[in-house]
Amino acid sequence: MLATDGVEQVELDRPWQTLEEAGAEPELVSFGTGTITAYEHIEKGERRTVDVDLGSADPDDYAALVLPGGVINGDFVRADADAVAFVKAFFDAGKPVAAICHAPWVLIEAGVVRGRRMTSWPSLRTDLTNAGATWVDEEVVVDGALVTSRKPDDLDAFGAAIVDVFATSPDEETVDA
């Protein structure tokens, strides 16, 4: 999971728990070591420990990627060239990627949304459409190995889709996300 300060706490925690329950071993990749501060909407939430610094993270070491949302998180991640390159590497390798809420901003920046059917937080509709995606207002959308979802209310469907898509990944090892 790639996130930084401002990540929507529930959009980090719930998929993490879902992946663990499915037998995966998630790791938190971020811009530095130590911790990041999650948010509950616009209020500071809990801190989360970073497992791997982005500068040391190798996309080849992971079978899949989850991009949790949050306005601040999505904006900071899309503005970081190394983070965008990290995300694009998953698409280049054909690995599964899941993004919720404001996280599709990163996918736009990585240039991987053209021709895809996707959803997101509603305010990203124009951004995704302008980048060549077909935006739909559905709780979860699966387009090949890409899973997108709108908001925290959709986390049950998002989690189920992640487990399904990640489990059908060509990588036979335990999926790290």
N, C-alpha and C positions, 0 to 999 in steps of 0.2 A: 504494500500500500504506500503510495506516494502522497505526502501531505506536509503542511507546515503550519505555523501559527495561524489561527483563524479558521481551522478546519471545523466543520459542523460536527460536534461531538458524537451525536447519535449516528451520523453517517460514516463515522470511523468505527465506532464501537460495535454497532449491530452487525455489519458485514464481517468484521473481525471475528466476532463470536460465531456467526454462521459458518465461516470458513473453518474455524477450529473444531466445531461440532461435526463437520464433514470430514475431518481428518487432515486438513491442510495445516501448514505451519506459517502463518502470516508474519511478515516483518514490516516494521515501519521505516521507510526511507524518507529522509528529509535533508534540508540544506546544511545541517551541521549535527554535531553530536549533542547529547544532553536530552533536553525535553522540548516539546512544543506545547503551546496553550490551545486547547480546543475551546470552542464557543458553543453556547446554546443560543442560537439566533445572534443577537448583538451583545449578549452578556458573556463575560469570560466564564469558561467552564473549568474543567479539570486539566491537569497536565498529563501528557503521555510521553513515555520514554522512547527516544529514537533508537532503533536497532542498527541502522546502517546510514552513514553519511552519503549523500548523493554522489559526492566526488569519488567515493570508493565503491559505489554500487555498480554492478555489471548486469545489464539486462539478461545476459546469457545464463546467469545464475538463478533466474526465476522463470517459472512456467506460465505465469499470468500476472496481471496488474489490476489493482483496484484504485480508482481515483475518487476519494470521497469529496463531497462538496463543501459549501461555505463560500460566501462572497469573497471574503478576504483571502482564504486559501486558494480559491480558483484563480483570482487575479494575480497573487504572488507567484503561483506555480507557472502560469502561462507567460509571465514576464521573465522567467529564468531560462536562458538558452540551454543550459545543461539539463534541466528538468524536461524541457520540450524534446530534446534529443533522446533522452531516456525513454520517454513515452513513445516517440516515433519508432524506436528500435523494436518495441513489442509488435507494432503493426508490420514493420519490415520483415520480421521473423514469423509472422502469421500466428502470433500467440494471442490468447484471449485477453480482452481488456474490458473492464466495467467502469462506468462513470455515472455519477448521480448529481443532480441539482446543478450547481455552477461548474462542476468539473469539466463538462464538455467544452468550455472555453479553451482548455489545454489542448483538446483534440483539434479545435479549429486552428490554433497556433501551430500545431504539428502538421497541418495540411492533410488530415486523414478522414475528413468528413464528406467530401464530395461524393455524391451518388449513394450515400447511405441513408437509411431510414432510422430516425433517432427521436428521442425525447429529452427533456431537460426541465429545469425551472422555467416557467413561462417567459420570463424576461430575456432568455437566450434565444427565443424563437427566431427573431430577425437575424441575429448573428449567425445562427446555424443555417438558416435559409440562404443568407447572402454568401455563405461559404460553400453552398452547393448541396447541403443535406435536405432531405425531406423531413420536416418536423411534424410530429404527431403528438396529440395530447392523450397519452396512454400511460398507465402506471409503470410499465416496463416494456422495452422494445429490444428484441434480439435481432441483430442483423449480422449473420455469420458469426464471427467470434467476438463481436462487439455487443455489450449489454449496456443500455442506458435507462435511466429512471429519473423521475421528476423531483421527488421531495421525500422528507422523512415518513410521511404517511404511506409511502409506497415501499418501505423497506422489506416487508415480508415477501412481496413479489420479486423485488430486486435480489434479495438473498437467495430465493429459490432458483431464479434464473442464473445467478452466478454459479451456484453449485452445479446446476445442469450443464451449463456451457463449459465451465472449468473441468468438469468430470469427463467431458467428451474431448478434451484437449488431446492432441496427438502425443503429448508427453506422458509416458506411462508412470513416471515417478510421482511422489506426493507433490501436489501443486503448492508451491510457495507463492503467496501474493503480497 
